[in-house]
């Protein structure tokens, strides 16, 4: 069987490009026919390019959104690791555990927190609230302070009768810094956990804060940890030490968790019910699984779009082969083998796909990198037009901070880019196999007699 040597690739590539993208003929009629035939390949290039653009946008924007939300969860709510503790653990023992944890090499902060549920009420109404009893060490947590925006007042309550509310909880209650709110919690009666009685506590709103993501601070009711211990009880509260490390996404996190578990064993606390070390991956497993599944579905839809565009390329190549049977027969009569004929169209199809992938990748990366600026520009243009038509209309927001991040963090991952380019080129080459094989099966003698 005739083998295609490396030296033959250059002339075969030239013939492939000449066939698909060659200069038009000189006569007007031939040039028009050429334009019609060859525009299919430019359409295939455009189709592949257009289908790849949204894939990059979905991939990088969804990754940015997920990363931004994950960072906020880790730094303002979940922490990198959580060491759950018994509710009634002695304060001195708890502080010693915190100091021992802070002595570990990779640990940056260790903050005690008490979480529970209550009912916040004001003159405007009432709403369920997540009580977060925190200690002042959180103010030294750079991750927490980085993402927390103070809308009004202070970031942390300075007194036991003060509370800091999340932005949307404050909106629901219609309160500002300096106002008072009532918190209703359940406390056991006479130490009997079976009999729970409501307890009313009045707090002054010391501040209103936001993490930049509504799902997080929609019901935050932040008080001092000692206040939370006084208001809540073991059946309605969860106490833990939130631990931050230098490498929350690396394997070092598991090492720190193991070291903390060893500390608990040496302190004789490992066998006590309720004492456990968990990472953020376990704590928020369902949430991040939902994020991943949503992103996977979007990527699948975009991949199908690329496949459809590649099939259009195969269709264009097949049509081209059928319309140029005479030219192929002439090539065969000059000694071009079936394998070389197939290689001409295979190289041409792969080149068409490669060109589409490169163009689409360049546009997709550019849009992804400047997505925040593009969205702001589009938003400003839309609001300008709407204001001309309806001056009293409230300005619209494309990325509503009530449900999305106001700023999408974008990090270009070159591994994704290389994979998408490689996959696009391979798919283009694969769909070009069928028309390439069809071209190799054309019999020169029969076609020449037919044309006569």
KOLPAZA-764773 format. One record per residue: residue in one letter; x, y, z of N, C-alpha, C in turn. Coordinates in pm, whole numbers, plus 50000, padded with zeros to 5 digits. Example, Ala and Ser with C-alpha at 12.3 -4.5 7.8 and 13.67 -1.06 7.14 Angstrom:
BEGIN
a513194943150780512304955050780513204967050780 s512854977550708513674989450714512905000350787 
END
This chain:
BEGIN
x500854988050000500005000050000500885012550000 x500465022549925501255034849913501215042650043 x502385045350098502475052850224502705067750196 x502155076150284502345090550272503585094450353 x504615099050285505845102850351505775117250399 x506645120450492506655134050548506965144350439 x507795140550340508155149950233506955153450145 x505955144550145504785146950061503735155750128 x503905158450257502875166050329502775180350279 x503915186450243503865200350198503075201950069 x503365194149963502535195549841501085191649863 x500855181549947499475177549974498725188650048 x499405195050144498785206150216498485217650122 x499435220350029499225231149933497995228249847 x497875215849802496735212249719495425213449797 x495475209249926494275210350009493835224650026 x494785233750055494445247850072493995253949939 x494635249449830494285254749699492855250649661 x492515238249690491175233549662490125241449740 x490385243049872489365248849960489355263949962 x490555270249957490615284749974491395291649862 x491505285049744492285290749635491705303649581 x492525310949503492095323649442490985321049342 x489995329949332488915328149235489435328649093 x488695322449005489035322948863488855337148811 x489435339648690489445353348640488115357548579 x487375348248516486115352048454485075354548561 x484115363248527483095367148624482225355248663 x481835347048565480975335548593481685325248680 x482935322448645483705312648723483985317848863 x484255330848872484515336649003483295335749093 x482095338049035480865337149113480655322849162 x480885313049072480745299049109481745295349219 x482975300149203484015297749303483605303349439 x483055315449435482655322049560481585313949632 x480605308849557479535301149617480085288349680 x480985281549606481515268849655482415270649778 x483265280849772484265282349878483725289649999 x482615296749984482035303650099481565293750205 x481275281450164480865271250260481945268650362 x483205269250319484305266550412484545278350505 x484405290550449484505302150539483345302050637 x482185297250592481065295750685481345285450792 x482035274650753482405264350851483395269950953 x484375277750903485325284250995484585293351092 x483645301451039482875310551124482015302851223 x481395291951175480535284051263481305277951378 x482465272251350483285266251457483755277151553 x484195288551495484655299551581483565304551672 x482365306851617481255311951697480845302051805 x480895289151774480505279151873481515277951986 x482785281151960483805280152064483775292252158 x483385303852106483375316052190482555314252317 x481275309852309480515308252434481075297552526 x481775287552469482375277252554483405283452646 x484275292152592485255298952676484575307852779 x483565315252735482895324352827482245316652941 x481515305852906480875297753009481905291753103 x482995286653047484015279953127484695289553224 x485195300853171485955309953256485045318053349 x483865322253299482955329953385482385321053495 x481975308853461481445299853565482525296353666 x483745293953618484855291353711485085303353802 x485035315553742485225327653822484125329453925 x482885327053883481745328153976481895318054090 x482155305454054482275295054156483445298054250 x484585302654193485735305854276485425317454369 x484755327854316484405339454399483455335854512 x482445327654481481495323454584482185314254685 x483025305054635483745295954725484635303754821 x485365313454770486235321554857485435328454965 x484255333654929483425340455029482895330755133 x482505318855090482055308855187483175305255284 x484355302755229485475298455312485925309255409 x485975321655361486565332355441485575339055536 x484285338755503483325345955588482355336855663 x482275324155626481285315455691481855302055735 x482305293955638482635280055668483995278355733 x484965286855695486385285155730486965273455651 x488275271755656488915261055582488705247555651 x488775247855783488505236055865487615240155981 x486795230756027485975233056146486235221856246 x486575226056369486705216656479485475218256567 x484535208956556483325209956637483635206156782 x483005213256873483255211457016481945209857092 x481965203557210480745202857292480305216857333 x478995218657343478455231957373478925236957509 x478975228157606479285232157743480765230257779 x481635230057679483065228357707483595240157786 x484435237157883485015247657967485765257957883 x485575270957916486185281757839487705281057838 x488315277357950489775276557956490295265357866 x489585254257865489975243057779489865247157632 x488785254057601488585258457462489695267957419 x490065277457504491115287057470492455280057453 x492705269957535493965262357521493995254957386 x492855249357348492785242557219493065252457106 x492495264357117492735274657014494215278057005 x494865279657118496285283157117497125271757060 x496765259457092497505248057038497365247356886 x496155250056838495925249856693496705260956624 x496745272756686497495283956628498985281056621 x499445271556703500855267956701501255258956586 x500275253856512500585245356397501145253656283 x501985247556203502785254756105501945261955999 x500925255555945500195260955831498955269155872 x498675270056003497465276756051497705291756067 x496745299756021496845314356033495925320056142 x494685315056150493755319656254492925307856304 x492425309356427491525299456487490505307156571 x489285308256522488255316456586487115307756637 x486675310556760485555303256819484245309256770 x483275300456739481975305256691480855296256742 x479725302556769478505295456810477415298956710 x476865289056644475815291356544474485285656593 x473435293256566472095288756603471045296056523 x469785292956550468665298956479467785306656578 x467315318056532466405326056613465445333556523 x464575341456583463615349656510463905364156542 x464305371756439464585386056457463315393956424 x463015403756507461785411456488462055426256510 x461295434256437461325448856452459915454056427 x459755467056427458435472856402457955470156259 x458875466656170458515464056031458155449656004 x458415440556098458105426656077459105417456144 x459065404756110459955394856170460445385156063 x461595379256087462185370055990463155360856062 x463295348656008464245339156064465665344356047 x466495342356148467875347456146468835336656189 x470015336756127471095327856168471955335356269 x471935330756391472725337056496474155332056485 x475085341556474476495338256467477215344756585 x477525336856685478275341856799479755340556772 x480445351856752481845351656711482705358756815 x483995355156818484895362356909485695372756831 x486345381756902486995393256839488215389356756 x488685377056767489825372856686489505373256537 x488215373556504487825374056363488285387256299 x488455397556379488905410456325490355409756278 x491095399756324492475397956281492565388456161 x491425383256120491375373856008491345381855878 x492445381755804492525389655681491535384755575 x491275371855572490305366655476488915371855504 x488525372255631487195377155669487055392055638 x488015399855679487935414355658488055418255511 x488685409555430488835412555287487485412655216 x486605403155252485345401755181484165408655250 x484325412755374483225419155445483235434055418 x482125438955366481945453255341481005458955447 x481425469555511480615475955615479735486455549 x478435484155548477495493855491477225505355588 x477185502055716476845512255817477345507455952 x477905516556031478335513056166479625505156171 x479655494956258480875487356285480795473456223 x481965466756211482045453256156481725442856261 x481955445956390481805436156497481195443056619 x480265436456688479655442556807480655443656923 x480735455456980481685457657089481095453957225 x479775453457237479125450357365478195438357348 x477845432257462477035420157458475585422957419 x475145435557429473775438857390473725444957249 x474795443157172474865448357037474905436756936 x474445439756816474455429756709474805436456577 x475455428856489475735433256352474895424756259 x474145431256171473215424056084473745423355941 x473365412655873473625411755730472765421855656 x473245426055538472575436755463471105433855437 x470795421655392469435418755351468535415355469 x469105410755579468335409255701467915422955752 x468865432555748468545446255791467465452455702 x467545449655569466525454855478465155448955508 x465125435855536463855429355566463235434655694 x464085438155792463585443355918463385458455914 x463925464955810463785479455798464525487255906 x465735482555941466495489056047467835494155993 x468405503756064469725509256034470575508456159 x471845511756145472735512056261472185521856363 x472145517656491471605525956597470195522156637 x469455514956550468105510456583468175498156673 x467025494156723466955482356809466155471256741 x466545458956768465825447256718465635437456832 x464615429256819464335419056920464695405356863 x465395397456942465765384056900465065373956991 x464345364756928463615354557003464325341256983 x464745335257094465415322257090464715312657186 x465065299957179464495289857267465535285657371 x465105285557496465965281157605465235270457684 x466005260857737465395250157816464915255657950 x463875249858002463285254358129463855245958243 x464595252358331465135245458447466095234358411 x466805235858301467775225658259467155213758190 x465825213858171465135202858103465075205857954 x465815197957875465875200257731464535197257663 x463675189657729462395186257669461415197857674 x461635206957769460745218557783461495231157739 x461085236457626461765248257569460825260157578 x461355271157626460575283557638461245294557557 x460445303157496461035314257420461705324457512 x462795329857465463525340357537463655352457446 x463245364157496463305376457418464505384757463 x465305388957367466465397357396466465409257301 x466775420957356466785433157275468245437057246 x468505439757118469865443357077469835456857004 x470915463857022471135476056943471925472156819 x471505476956703472215473956579473485482156574 x474635475156590475935482056590476465484256449 x476005476256355476505477556218475735468856122 x475885471855994475285463955887476395460555788 x476545447555756477665443155673477155434455558 x478035432455462477715423755348478975416655303 x478795404155260479915396355204479995397855053 x479025404854993478985406054849478205395054781 x477585386154861476795375154806475585373154895 x474415375054838473185375354916472935362654995 x473195351154934472905338455002473655337055133 x474745344255148475535343255271475015352455380 x474825365255347474495374755454473025378555458 x472155370355395470735373555395470105372655533 x470695364655623470095363255756471125363255869 x472275369455845473295370055949472855379056065 x472955373556186472715381156309473925378656398 x474925387356386476225385056451476245391356589 x476565383156690476715387856827478035382356880 x478395386257001479585380757063479335366257102 x480385358257100480245343957127479675341157266 x480085349057366479555347057501478065349857507 x477615359557429476185362557423475425350957362 x475975345157256475315333757191475245321757284 x476275319257363476255308357459475165310357563 x474925322857596473895325957696472475324557638 x472325327857510470995327757448470575314057398 x471515306057356471215293357291471425281657387 x471135269557339471295257557420471825246357332 x472315235457390472955224857310472085218957201 x470765218857219469895212657120469625221557000 x469925234457012469625243756901470865251256852 x472045247056897473255254556860474375244956821 x475335250456750476495242956704477735251356734 x478655245956813479855253356851481075247056783 x481965255456737483145250656666484235261256667 x485445256856631486565265956608486805266156458 x486635278056398486895279656256488375282056232 x488985273656151490445273756133490775277955990 x491645287655975492125291955844493565287555827 x493895283255707495245278555677495825286455560 x497105284355534497765291355425497465285155289 x497025272355288496775265255162495435258055170 x494325265455158492995259055173492655249455061 x493275250954943492925242554828493955231554803 x494985230854885496035220954863495935208954955 x496855199654933496875187555015497285190555158 x497895202455180498305206155316497125206955413 x495925209255357494745210455443494475197455516 x494635186255448494425173155511495475170455617 x496685175355592497755173655691497425181255820 x496945193655805496575201555923495435194855997 x494445189455924493315182655987493795170656069 x494745163156015495295151656088496035156056214 x496785166956205497505172056322496545176756431 x495435182856391494445187256489493775175156555 x493475164956475492895152656532493855146256632 x495145146556603496145141156696496165149356826 x496045162556814495995171056933494795167657020 x493645165456956492445161957032492615148557103 x493295139057037493525125957098494445127357220 x495495135457209496405137357322495735144657438 x494755153257405494035160557510492895152357569 x492665140257517491605131657568490225135857524 x490125143057411488815147957363488335140657239 x489155131757183488775125457056487585116257068 x487365110357186486245101057203484965107657247 x484995120757273483795127757320482845130157204 x481555127157219480585129657111480555144457073 x480545146956944480475160856896481815166756862 x482925160056896484255165156863484695158956730 x484875167356631485205162256498485865173356417 x486765169456326487425179056237486925176356095 x486415186856032485915185655894486475196855809 x486715193955683487205204155590486015210655519 x486265221755453485195228855382484595220355270 x485385211055216484865202355109483755193355161 x483855189055286482815180555346481635188955393 x481915200655449480855208955506479905214055398 x480455218455286479645224355178479605215155055 x479635202155079479695192654969478515194054873 x477305194854925476115195654839476085208454757 x476515219554818476515232354747477465232054628 x478705227554651479695227554544479425216554442 x478745205954483478325195854385477285201754291 x476405210354346475415217154262476095226554164 x477095234054210477855242954122478485234954008 x479135223954043479855215953943478905209953840 x477755204953887476805198953794476235209253698 x475955221353748475445232053663476475235753556 x477725237153598478785240553502478965229353400 x478875216853443479045205653351477945205553245 x476715208653285475605208953189475825219953086 x476255231653132476505242753040477615239252941 x478695233152991479805229252904479355218752804 x478505209452847477985199152758477195205452643 x476365215352677475575222152574476505229152473 x477535235752524478475242552434479255232452349 x479595220852408480325210552333479455205052219 x478155203752245477245199152140477215209352026 x477235222252061477255232751958478505231551871 x479655228651933480895226851856480795214651766 x480185203951816480035191751737479155194351615 x478065201851637477185205251525477935213351420 x478755223051466479535231151372480535222351296 x481105212551363482045203551296481345194751194 x480125190651226479345182651130479035191051006 x478785204051026478585212950911479825213250823 x481005212850888482255212150812482305199350729 x481935188150790481925175450717480965175950599 x479805182250622478825183450513479385191950399 x480055203050434480635211650331481715204250253 x482525196450323483575188750255482975178150163 x481945171350210481315161050129480735167050001 x480025178150016479465184949899480575189249803 x481675194249860482785198949778483395187449698 x483525176049763484075164349694483185160249577 x481875160149598480955156149492480965166049377 x481135179049407481125189149302482435189749225 x483515184549283484825185349220485365171549183 x484465162849142484875149349103485835149648985 x485595158848890486465159548772487875163548812 x488015173848896489345178248939490075167149015 x489325159649097489935148649171490395137749075 x489565135148972489935125048873491205129048799 x491325141948766492535146648698493755144448787 x493625147548917494735145249010495105130449013 x494095121849017494355107549021495055102948894 x494685108948778495305104948652496755109248643 x497125119248724498535123748727499365115748828 x498795105448885499555096548972499335098649120 x498385107249158498095109349301497345097049352 x497855090849455497275078549507495995081449585 x495155071049609493945072949690494255078349829 x495375073249890495745078050023496105092950019 x496805096949915497185110949903495965119849876 x495035114649797493805122049771493025124149901 x492915113449979492235114550109492965124350200 x494305123850196495095132750281494865147450246 x494665150350116494415164250074493205169850146 x492105162350147490875167250209490915166050361 x491665156250409491795155150554492575167050610 x493675170650542494465182350584493645195050569 x492905196050457492085207950438491015209450544 x490335198350578489315198950683489905202250818 x491055195950851491705198950978492155213550983 x492655218650869493075232650865491895242050884 x490755238750823489555246850842489125247150988 x489105235251050488765234551191489755241851279 x491055240651245492085247551323491915262651316 x491665267651196491465282051180490255286751261 x489155279151255487975282751333488245282351482 x488995272351529489325271351672490195282951718 x491175286751635492065297751672491305310951680 x490475313551578489695325951578488725326251696 x487995315251716487035314651827487715315651962 x488895309351975489615309852102490075324152133 x490595331052031491065344752052489915353852096 x488785352752028487625361052064487085357052201 x486975343952227486445339152354487305343352473 x488635342252459489535346152567489455361152592 x489385369052483489295383552497488015387452572 x486875381752530485615385152596485615380652742 x486145368652768486185363552905487045372452994 x488205376652942489125384653022488535398253057 x487755403952964487175417152987485665416553009 x485175405253061483735403453077483125413753170 x483815417453277483265427353371483115440953304 x484155445053228484085457853159483025457653050 x482905446252978481915445152873480495445952930 x480265438853042478945439253105478605453253154 x479595460153211479325473953256479015483053138 x479745481153027479495489352909478105486652851 x477735473752840476405470252789475325475552882 x475555474253012474585479153110474405494253098 x475515501453083475435516053070474685519952942 x474955512752833474285515752706472785513252716 x472405501852776470985498652791470275508952877 x470905512452990470295522453080470175536053013 x471155539452927471095552252856469895552652761 x469715541552687468585540852593467265540852668 x467185533052776465945532452853465595545852915 x466625553152958466385566253020465835576152918 x466265574752791465735583452687464255580652662 x463875568052668462485564252641461605566252765 x462085561352881461295562153005462185568153113 x462195581453128463095588053224462905583453368 x461685579553406461425575753545461765561253576 x462175553653473462455539453491463715537453575 x463645527953669464795525153754465885518253672 x467155522353688468245516153610468315501053633 x468575493653528468685479253539470125475153567 x470275463453627471585458053658471695444053600 x472665441853510472825428753447473235418153548 x474205421453632474615412453740474035417953870 x472795414153899472135419054019472855413854143 x473415422754226474155418254344473285410854444 x471955411454427471085403554515471265388654491 x471715384854370471785370654336473145366454280 x473945375954231475245372854171476345380854240 x477575377354206478695385654250478725398254165 x479015409554230479055422154156480255422654062 x481325415654095482525415154013482935400653998 x483065396153872483425382153845484945380953841 x485545373453932486995371253924487345361653812 x488145366153716488505358053601489985354253608 x490245341353598491615336353593491725327353470 x492545331453373492705323853250493545311353276 x492965299853250493665287053268494135281953132 x495435282153110495975278252980495805263452951 x495665255353055495425241053032494085238952962 x493065246753003491765246052936491885250252790 x492625260852766492765266052630493425255752540 x494505249852587495215239652508494305227752481 x493535223652583492635212252566491545215252464 x490935227152473489855230652380490385231452237 x491555237852220492145238552086492435224652031 x493065216452113493395202952069492155194852036 x491135195652123489915188052100489195192951974 x489165206151953488525211651834489205207051706 x490535207051706491285202651587491075187851561 x491115179851668490915165351653489525162251600 x488495169051655487125166751609486985170651462 x487595181951424487525186351284488185176051192 x489305170451235489985160351154489145147651144 x488505143851255487705131551255486495132751162 x485805144351168484615145751082485015147250935 x486295150350911486765151550772487135138050712 x487145127550794487535114450745486565109050640 x485275110750664484275105150572484395111250433 x484375124850419484545130350284485925127350225 x486955126350311488275122950260488295108950201 x487645099450268487575085750217486755085250088 x485665093250083484855093749961485695098349841 x486555108249866487385113449756488365102949707 x488845094349797489825084249757489195072749677 x487865071649681487195060749610486735064649470 x487025076849430486615081249296487525074549191 x486915068449090487655061548985487935071148870 x489185074448839489515084448737488985080848599 x489165068448557488795064548421487285066048399 x486505061748495485065062448482484595077048475 x485195085648559484785099648560485165106648432 x486365103448382486805109848257485885105848143 x485505092848134484575088348031483205094948050 x482795096348177481515102548205481485117148161 x482585124448186482645138448148482665140147995 x483185129947924483195130847780481785128947722 
END
